[in-house]
Amino acid sequence: MITREELIRIGRFNKPHGVKGELSFTFTDDVFDRTECSYIVCEIDGIFVPFFIEEYRFKSDTTALIKLEDVNNEADARPFTLLDVYFPKSYYKESNEDEAPGDYFIGFTVIDSEKGELGKIVSIDDSTENVLFEVEYNGRLLLIPAVDEFVCEIDEDNRKLYLNIPDGLLDL
């Protein structure tokens, strides 16, 4: 069974394109084009389901048209409208990119060099240029800037992110 911790969000299906089952796909990461992984994942009724990519073509730097296996007409494609698209983290590591996408860190435990363990990253706010880790801490949400200068160590095996957060940034 595929779990959320095994995935990174890479975009969203928009709507069907044409009558042969293609879907318009807005992506934040083109990792599906850089690896040997032949599938993407969508959440259907609370379960993460893999869908094999039959073919795709880029329309722009952030948009592609994707044809999934066994999705052969507009009626088959319509249920995918506005679904988030995920990609397996295990294949992402193979993509030879130096930077991980923000969603990669969801589920990591944040440990500050002075204050200790703060909590888990539950979401990433990338709605502005300043990307923020949203960390659940004692029933409330901490917003921590996701900047390289704060990172001391990334322990991928144990899913821990060690940070040195400047004084005054966290009011605990």
MARTI-330358 format. One line per 3 residues: for each residue z, x, y of N, C-alpha, C, O. Coordinates in nm, 3 decimals. Each point is the difference from the previous one (the first is absolute). Example, Ala and Ser with C-alpha at 12.3 -4.5 7.8 and 13.67 -1.06 7.14 Angstrom:
0.780 1.319 -0.569 0.000 -0.089 0.119 0.000 0.090 0.120 0.066 0.104 -0.002 | -0.138 -0.139 0.107 0.006 0.082 0.119 0.073 -0.077 0.109 0.017 0.051 0.111
END
This chain:
0.000 0.084 -0.118 0.000 -0.084 0.118 0.000 0.089 0.125 0.076 0.097 0.007 | -0.159 -0.129 0.087 -0.012 0.077 0.123 0.108 -0.045 0.098 0.020 -0.120 0.019 | 0.050 0.215 0.044 0.103 -0.034 0.097 -0.043 0.045 0.140 -0.088 0.086 0.014
0.150 -0.143 0.087 -0.032 0.033 0.139 0.023 0.149 0.029 -0.073 0.060 0.079 | 0.174 -0.001 -0.142 0.032 0.141 0.024 -0.111 0.093 -0.047 -0.009 0.114 0.046 | -0.076 -0.161 -0.137 -0.109 0.081 -0.053 -0.125 -0.007 0.087 -0.100 0.066 -0.029
0.104 -0.147 0.135 -0.121 -0.029 0.078 0.015 0.037 0.146 0.111 0.011 0.053 | -0.226 0.008 0.012 -0.006 0.012 0.145 -0.098 -0.105 0.049 -0.102 -0.026 -0.065 | 0.132 -0.034 0.178 -0.091 -0.098 0.059 -0.110 0.075 0.073 0.027 0.088 0.081
-0.153 -0.122 -0.112 -0.112 0.070 0.063 -0.089 -0.092 0.083 -0.098 0.046 0.059 | 0.131 -0.175 -0.053 -0.083 -0.090 0.081 0.018 -0.144 -0.038 0.099 -0.041 -0.061 | -0.202 -0.038 0.099 0.005 -0.144 -0.022 -0.142 -0.054 -0.016 -0.092 0.040 0.071
0.076 -0.132 -0.167 -0.126 -0.072 -0.011 -0.007 -0.100 0.114 0.099 -0.065 0.032 | -0.216 0.053 0.027 -0.017 -0.096 0.109 -0.052 -0.133 -0.053 0.074 -0.098 -0.005 | -0.200 0.096 -0.033 -0.060 -0.124 -0.050 -0.120 0.037 -0.086 -0.048 0.114 0.003
-0.001 -0.212 -0.081 -0.120 0.027 -0.080 -0.118 0.035 0.091 -0.010 -0.048 0.113 | -0.079 0.130 -0.166 -0.120 0.040 0.073 -0.120 -0.035 -0.087 -0.018 0.059 -0.107 | -0.061 -0.152 0.151 -0.117 -0.041 -0.078 0.038 -0.091 -0.115 0.110 -0.056 -0.004
-0.203 0.042 -0.091 0.019 -0.095 -0.109 0.015 0.066 -0.137 0.008 -0.069 -0.101 | -0.004 0.203 0.096 0.005 0.070 -0.128 0.138 0.056 -0.032 0.013 0.083 -0.090 | 0.091 -0.126 0.163 0.137 0.039 -0.031 0.051 0.122 0.073 0.111 0.046 -0.029
-0.187 0.007 0.125 0.050 0.114 0.078 0.110 -0.047 0.093 0.002 -0.114 0.045 | 0.089 0.206 -0.015 0.110 -0.027 0.092 -0.003 0.101 0.113 -0.023 0.119 -0.022 | 0.048 -0.168 0.143 0.017 0.089 0.114 0.142 0.055 -0.009 0.095 -0.074 -0.022
-0.083 0.206 0.039 0.127 0.069 -0.021 0.026 0.093 0.118 -0.078 0.092 0.024 | 0.187 -0.116 0.049 0.042 0.088 0.108 0.105 0.094 -0.057 0.103 -0.044 -0.051 | -0.130 0.176 0.059 0.091 0.096 -0.062 0.060 0.094 0.103 -0.060 0.028 0.104
0.180 0.019 -0.136 0.067 0.099 0.083 -0.011 0.139 -0.063 0.030 0.100 0.064 | -0.074 -0.096 -0.190 -0.015 0.125 -0.072 -0.115 -0.015 -0.099 -0.003 -0.096 -0.077 | -0.091 0.190 0.078 -0.116 -0.008 -0.090 0.024 0.076 -0.131 -0.094 0.055 -0.058
0.218 -0.051 0.012 0.036 0.072 -0.121 -0.080 -0.050 -0.120 -0.026 0.077 -0.092 | -0.014 -0.203 0.090 -0.079 -0.055 -0.110 -0.135 0.071 -0.013 -0.062 -0.004 -0.106 | 0.017 0.067 0.213 -0.127 0.073 0.000 0.018 0.147 -0.035 -0.097 0.067 -0.035
0.220 -0.017 0.043 0.026 0.144 -0.019 0.057 0.034 -0.137 0.018 0.118 -0.029 | 0.010 -0.216 -0.055 0.062 0.028 -0.130 -0.082 -0.060 -0.112 -0.098 -0.071 0.023 | 0.139 0.099 -0.144 -0.068 -0.051 -0.119 0.054 -0.136 -0.043 -0.050 -0.057 -0.097
0.149 0.004 0.166 0.056 -0.129 -0.036 -0.104 -0.110 0.025 -0.058 -0.008 0.108 | 0.036 -0.076 -0.208 -0.106 -0.101 0.010 0.053 -0.139 0.030 -0.073 -0.098 -0.014 | 0.198 0.088 0.056 0.055 -0.133 0.027 0.089 0.001 0.124 0.048 0.103 0.045
-0.029 -0.223 0.008 0.096 -0.025 0.107 0.097 -0.105 -0.054 -0.021 -0.054 -0.109 | 0.128 0.026 0.183 0.101 -0.094 -0.047 0.027 -0.103 0.110 0.008 0.035 0.117 | 0.005 -0.161 -0.157 0.040 -0.108 0.092 0.119 -0.073 -0.059 0.018 -0.005 -0.122
0.064 -0.052 0.209 0.114 -0.079 -0.046 -0.044 -0.145 -0.014 -0.038 -0.063 0.099 | 0.043 0.013 -0.220 -0.039 -0.138 -0.030 0.121 -0.071 -0.060 0.050 0.039 -0.106 | -0.002 -0.142 0.172 0.115 -0.077 -0.047 0.120 0.089 -0.033 0.069 -0.022 -0.100
-0.045 0.123 0.185 0.116 0.087 -0.017 -0.018 0.112 -0.102 0.094 0.075 -0.026 | -0.213 -0.064 -0.033 -0.026 0.103 -0.100 -0.113 0.090 0.051 -0.100 -0.049 0.053 | 0.116 0.180 -0.069 -0.103 0.094 0.042 -0.106 0.010 -0.109 0.030 0.039 -0.113
-0.154 -0.075 0.148 -0.109 -0.008 -0.096 -0.110 0.099 0.037 -0.045 0.002 0.115 | 0.000 0.081 -0.211 -0.110 0.092 0.029 -0.135 -0.073 -0.007 -0.021 -0.088 -0.084 | -0.069 0.126 0.173 -0.137 -0.052 0.001 -0.094 0.119 0.005 0.011 0.085 0.088
-0.105 -0.080 -0.182 -0.092 0.112 -0.008 -0.113 -0.016 0.101 -0.057 -0.108 0.016 | 0.026 0.218 0.050 -0.105 0.002 0.102 -0.134 0.020 -0.070 -0.020 0.100 -0.070 | -0.069 -0.194 0.089 -0.135 0.012 -0.057 -0.086 0.089 0.090 -0.070 0.089 -0.047
0.078 -0.116 0.177 -0.071 0.083 0.099 0.056 -0.029 0.138 0.068 -0.101 0.022 | -0.096 0.190 0.072 0.040 -0.020 0.138 -0.095 0.076 0.090 -0.069 0.092 -0.043 | 0.068 -0.133 0.168 -0.078 0.071 0.102 0.073 -0.013 0.132 0.061 -0.103 0.030
-0.068 0.209 0.049 0.070 0.002 0.128 -0.084 -0.068 0.106 -0.122 0.020 0.008 | 0.188 -0.102 0.075 -0.065 -0.060 0.116 0.035 0.078 0.126 -0.082 0.011 0.091 | 0.203 0.044 -0.086 0.046 0.078 0.116 0.108 0.096 -0.049 0.021 0.016 -0.121
0.047 0.048 0.215 0.108 0.093 -0.036 0.121 -0.070 -0.059 0.082 0.063 -0.066 | -0.070 -0.194 0.088 0.117 -0.073 -0.047 -0.034 -0.124 -0.080 0.090 -0.076 -0.038 | -0.216 0.052 0.010 -0.041 -0.120 -0.071 -0.099 0.034 -0.111 -0.090 0.082 0.017
0.110 -0.147 -0.131 -0.092 0.016 -0.113 -0.026 -0.137 -0.062 0.077 -0.093 0.019 | -0.184 0.084 -0.092 -0.028 -0.117 -0.081 0.022 0.042 -0.145 -0.059 0.097 -0.047 | 0.146 -0.171 -0.023 0.036 0.036 -0.137 -0.039 -0.113 -0.094 0.021 -0.118 0.030
-0.078 0.156 -0.143 -0.031 -0.094 -0.107 0.092 0.033 -0.116 -0.006 0.111 -0.054 | 0.090 -0.205 0.015 0.092 0.018 -0.112 -0.062 -0.054 -0.128 -0.079 -0.094 0.003 | 0.116 0.154 -0.117 -0.048 -0.050 -0.128 0.045 -0.144 -0.020 0.112 -0.036 0.035
-0.199 -0.045 -0.092 0.025 -0.140 -0.033 0.021 -0.089 0.122 0.045 -0.114 -0.014 | -0.076 0.163 0.132 -0.002 -0.082 0.121 -0.147 -0.007 0.038 -0.054 0.091 0.062 | -0.011 -0.203 -0.100 -0.146 -0.006 0.004 -0.059 -0.097 0.101 -0.122 -0.008 0.013
0.207 -0.065 0.059 -0.054 -0.093 0.099 0.106 -0.024 0.108 0.112 0.049 -0.009 | -0.149 -0.125 0.109 0.091 -0.026 0.112 0.126 -0.072 -0.046 0.109 0.028 0.051 | -0.121 -0.120 -0.145 0.117 -0.074 -0.050 0.099 0.094 -0.070 0.121 -0.017 0.014
-0.172 0.115 -0.088 0.087 0.097 -0.066 0.069 0.090 0.103 0.114 0.041 -0.019 | -0.184 -0.011 0.128 0.051 0.094 0.102 0.099 -0.065 0.097 0.087 0.069 0.053 | -0.100 -0.199 -0.029 0.082 -0.067 0.100 0.151 0.019 -0.017 0.068 0.017 0.101
-0.011 -0.020 -0.225 0.146 0.020 -0.015 0.051 0.136 0.049 0.120 0.016 0.020 | -0.209 0.081 -0.002 0.041 0.132 0.046 0.013 0.007 0.153 0.049 0.100 0.053 | -0.091 -0.204 0.018 0.004 -0.001 0.145 0.141 0.029 0.051 0.096 -0.068 -0.038
-0.084 0.168 0.125 0.123 0.044 0.065 0.106 0.059 -0.094 0.117 0.009 0.037 | -0.157 0.030 -0.157 0.094 0.068 -0.090 0.010 0.148 0.038 -0.101 0.063 0.032 | 0.223 -0.010 -0.035 0.018 0.144 0.020 -0.055 0.073 -0.121 0.005 -0.050 -0.113
-0.057 0.170 0.137 -0.057 0.083 -0.105 0.086 0.125 -0.015 0.032 0.067 0.098 | 0.004 -0.037 -0.222 0.086 0.114 -0.030 -0.075 0.099 -0.090 -0.102 -0.033 -0.061 | 0.156 0.155 0.057 -0.060 0.106 -0.080 0.113 0.076 -0.069 0.106 0.018 0.058
-0.128 0.026 -0.182 0.106 0.073 -0.073 0.033 0.134 0.066 -0.089 0.080 0.029 | 0.217 -0.057 -0.006 0.044 0.126 0.060 -0.036 0.120 -0.086 -0.028 0.107 0.052 | 0.028 -0.125 -0.183 -0.030 0.113 -0.089 -0.140 0.054 0.025 -0.022 0.121 -0.010
-0.073 -0.206 0.042 -0.135 0.045 0.032 -0.008 0.053 0.143 -0.083 0.085 0.030 | 0.170 -0.135 0.056 -0.003 0.046 0.138 0.030 0.150 0.008 -0.060 0.071 0.080 | 0.152 -0.025 -0.163 0.037 0.142 0.000 -0.120 0.088 -0.036 -0.007 0.116 0.042
-0.088 -0.171 -0.120 -0.117 0.075 -0.041 -0.107 0.008 0.109 -0.098 0.073 -0.016 | 0.116 -0.145 0.125 -0.106 -0.011 0.100 -0.013 0.125 0.087 -0.090 0.008 0.084 | 0.179 0.091 -0.103 -0.005 0.127 0.073 0.017 -0.016 0.150 -0.051 0.082 0.077
0.120 -0.183 -0.036 0.029 -0.019 0.142 0.132 0.068 0.031 0.090 0.002 -0.084 | -0.079 0.055 0.203 0.125 0.062 0.040 0.103 -0.103 0.044 0.120 0.024 -0.013 | -0.165 -0.137 0.063 0.090 -0.101 0.052 0.008 -0.120 -0.093 -0.103 -0.048 -0.048
0.222 0.000 0.024 0.016 -0.123 -0.076 -0.002 -0.117 0.098 0.043 0.016 0.114 | -0.092 -0.132 -0.157 0.004 -0.115 0.088 0.144 -0.046 0.016 0.084 0.030 -0.084 | -0.056 -0.103 0.189 0.136 -0.047 0.024 0.057 -0.080 -0.115 0.117 0.015 -0.034
-0.198 -0.102 -0.027 0.048 -0.084 -0.108 0.047 0.081 -0.120 0.075 -0.050 -0.084 | -0.118 0.172 0.075 0.040 0.087 -0.110 0.152 0.013 -0.004 0.057 0.014 -0.109 | 0.008 -0.016 0.223 0.144 0.025 0.008 0.087 -0.124 -0.020 0.122 0.011 -0.003
-0.182 -0.128 -0.011 0.081 -0.121 -0.025 0.075 0.019 -0.132 -0.060 0.035 -0.102 | 0.191 -0.060 0.106 0.085 0.018 -0.117 0.073 0.133 -0.003 0.093 0.017 -0.079 | -0.134 0.079 0.164 0.070 0.128 0.008 0.136 -0.021 0.066 0.015 -0.083 0.089
0.085 0.159 -0.133 0.131 -0.001 0.062 0.000 0.104 0.112 -0.039 0.114 -0.021 | 0.084 -0.156 0.141 0.005 0.090 0.116 0.138 0.063 0.007 0.102 -0.069 -0.003 | -0.101 0.204 0.012 0.125 0.073 0.011 -0.007 0.087 0.125 -0.086 0.088 0.011
0.176 -0.114 0.082 0.006 0.078 0.124 0.087 0.123 -0.021 0.098 -0.005 -0.074 | -0.135 0.116 0.138 0.071 0.126 -0.018 0.146 -0.007 0.047 0.083 0.074 -0.051 | -0.050 -0.163 0.146 0.138 -0.011 0.048 0.071 -0.125 -0.050 0.117 0.006 -0.036
-0.186 -0.118 0.035 0.064 -0.128 -0.033 -0.007 -0.035 -0.148 0.062 -0.097 -0.044 | -0.139 0.174 -0.033 -0.010 -0.026 -0.144 -0.100 -0.110 -0.032 -0.095 -0.023 0.075 | 0.119 -0.045 -0.187 -0.092 -0.103 -0.046 0.004 -0.122 0.092 0.106 -0.056 0.027
-0.224 0.017 0.021 -0.010 -0.114 0.092 -0.046 -0.127 -0.069 0.040 -0.110 0.039 | -0.123 0.121 -0.139 -0.052 -0.117 -0.071 -0.144 0.021 -0.043 -0.054 0.110 0.011 | -0.007 -0.218 -0.060 -0.137 0.007 -0.049 -0.099 -0.047 0.106 0.029 -0.089 0.080
-0.145 0.150 -0.083 -0.110 -0.046 0.087 -0.056 -0.127 -0.062 -0.049 0.001 -0.113 | 0.057 -0.111 0.187 -0.045 -0.129 -0.052 -0.136 -0.039 0.055 -0.069 -0.086 -0.057 | 0.029 0.150 0.167 -0.128 -0.034 0.061 -0.040 0.110 0.097 0.080 0.086 0.035
-0.205 -0.091 0.007 -0.053 0.094 0.099 -0.057 -0.083 0.114 -0.082 -0.089 -0.023 | 0.124 0.119 0.145 -0.055 -0.069 0.118 -0.105 0.092 0.061 0.032 0.098 0.067 | -0.158 -0.132 -0.092 -0.108 0.081 0.055 -0.083 -0.081 0.100 -0.119 0.024 0.018
0.185 -0.120 0.046 -0.069 -0.087 0.095 -0.027 0.069 0.134 -0.078 -0.049 0.081 | 0.143 0.163 -0.059 -0.025 0.078 0.122 -0.033 0.144 -0.041 0.002 0.034 -0.118 | -0.031 0.050 0.218 -0.029 0.141 -0.030 0.121 0.071 -0.059 -0.015 0.094 -0.077
0.134 -0.139 0.114 0.124 0.060 -0.050 0.042 -0.072 -0.129 0.063 -0.105 0.005 | -0.098 0.163 -0.118 0.032 -0.058 -0.130 0.150 0.014 -0.025 0.059 0.105 0.026 | 0.002 -0.212 -0.078 0.144 -0.002 -0.025 0.031 -0.034 -0.145 -0.062 -0.089 -0.058
0.159 0.162 0.000 0.055 -0.039 -0.129 0.102 -0.109 0.028 0.084 0.015 0.089 | -0.090 -0.124 -0.165 0.100 -0.105 0.010 0.094 0.019 -0.119 -0.038 -0.020 -0.115 | 0.162 0.060 0.147 0.099 0.035 -0.103 0.110 -0.103 -0.002 0.059 -0.032 0.103
-0.031 -0.022 -0.222 0.109 -0.096 -0.014 0.131 0.076 -0.008 0.020 0.081 -0.090 | 0.070 -0.109 0.188 0.128 0.070 0.009 0.110 -0.101 0.025 0.005 -0.062 0.107 | 0.083 0.045 -0.203 0.114 -0.093 0.012 -0.041 -0.137 0.054 0.064 -0.052 0.091
-0.168 -0.005 -0.148 -0.042 -0.134 0.037 -0.080 -0.012 0.127 -0.035 -0.111 0.042 | 0.005 0.222 0.021 -0.085 -0.006 0.120 -0.114 0.099 -0.015 -0.002 0.082 -0.092 | -0.093 -0.091 0.183 -0.120 0.082 -0.008 0.004 0.112 0.102 0.013 -0.024 0.120
-0.024 0.148 -0.168 -0.010 0.115 0.089 -0.147 0.034 0.017 -0.076 -0.003 -0.096 | 0.037 0.036 0.218 -0.136 0.044 0.027 0.003 0.150 0.028 0.062 0.044 0.097 | -0.128 0.032 -0.182 0.000 0.146 0.012 -0.144 0.047 0.017 -0.085 -0.032 -0.082
0.057 0.107 0.187 -0.136 0.052 0.019 -0.046 0.083 -0.120 0.073 0.086 -0.049 | -0.194 -0.114 0.003 -0.056 0.073 -0.114 -0.080 0.119 0.054 -0.123 -0.004 0.007 | 0.195 0.109 0.030 -0.064 0.118 0.057 0.032 0.123 -0.084 0.110 0.012 -0.054
-0.206 0.077 0.043 0.017 0.121 -0.081 0.118 0.085 0.044 0.064 0.064 -0.083 | -0.035 -0.063 0.213 0.107 0.086 0.052 0.137 -0.036 -0.056 0.088 0.085 -0.003 | -0.068 -0.209 -0.041 0.129 -0.043 -0.054 0.015 0.033 -0.149 0.112 0.002 -0.051
-0.223 0.022 -0.018 0.003 0.017 -0.145 0.047 0.139 -0.039 -0.055 0.101 0.043 | 0.160 -0.097 -0.127 0.050 0.127 -0.054 -0.057 0.023 -0.140 -0.042 0.110 -0.034 | 0.042 -0.217 -0.045 -0.046 0.013 -0.139 -0.042 -0.137 -0.052 0.056 -0.103 0.037
-0.156 0.104 -0.124 -0.043 -0.122 -0.070 0.017 0.027 -0.148 -0.066 0.087 -0.057 | 0.155 -0.163 -0.006 0.024 0.011 -0.144 -0.072 -0.117 -0.066 0.057 -0.109 -0.016 | -0.182 0.132 -0.024 -0.082 -0.107 -0.057 0.053 -0.046 -0.135 -0.005 -0.119 -0.031
0.055 0.211 -0.049 0.049 -0.037 -0.133 0.118 -0.097 0.007 0.006 -0.095 -0.079 | 0.085 0.117 0.172 0.118 -0.086 0.014 -0.015 -0.102 0.111 0.093 -0.076 0.029 | -0.211 0.074 0.035 -0.032 -0.096 0.107 0.104 0.006 0.113 0.059 -0.101 0.039
-0.040 0.224 0.013 0.094 0.020 0.111 -0.072 0.071 0.113 -0.082 0.089 -0.022 | 0.115 -0.130 0.143 -0.058 0.058 0.122 0.115 0.055 0.083 0.083 -0.075 0.052 | -0.078 0.207 -0.039 0.106 0.067 0.076 -0.048 0.022 0.143 -0.103 0.063 0.023
0.179 -0.117 0.073 -0.037 0.008 0.141 0.109 0.066 0.081 0.117 0.000 -0.039 | -0.155 0.056 0.152 0.094 0.050 0.100 -0.027 -0.083 0.126 -0.083 0.035 0.083 | 0.155 -0.146 -0.072 -0.022 -0.095 0.110 0.080 0.046 0.121 0.120 0.024 -0.013
-0.183 -0.010 0.128 0.068 0.049 0.120 0.120 -0.089 0.040 -0.001 -0.121 -0.020 | 0.103 0.186 0.077 0.119 -0.073 0.048 -0.043 -0.108 0.099 -0.090 0.020 0.082 | 0.156 -0.135 -0.091 -0.025 -0.108 0.093 -0.110 -0.095 -0.042 -0.011 -0.109 0.055
-0.071 0.149 -0.153 -0.108 -0.087 -0.044 0.053 -0.113 -0.088 -0.053 -0.112 0.001 | 0.157 0.143 -0.076 0.063 -0.101 -0.086 0.136 -0.036 0.056 0.084 0.088 0.020 | -0.062 -0.215 0.005 0.131 -0.046 0.044 0.062 -0.075 -0.115 -0.013 -0.122 -0.011
0.083 0.196 -0.076 0.058 -0.061 -0.119 0.141 -0.044 0.029 0.067 -0.055 -0.088
END
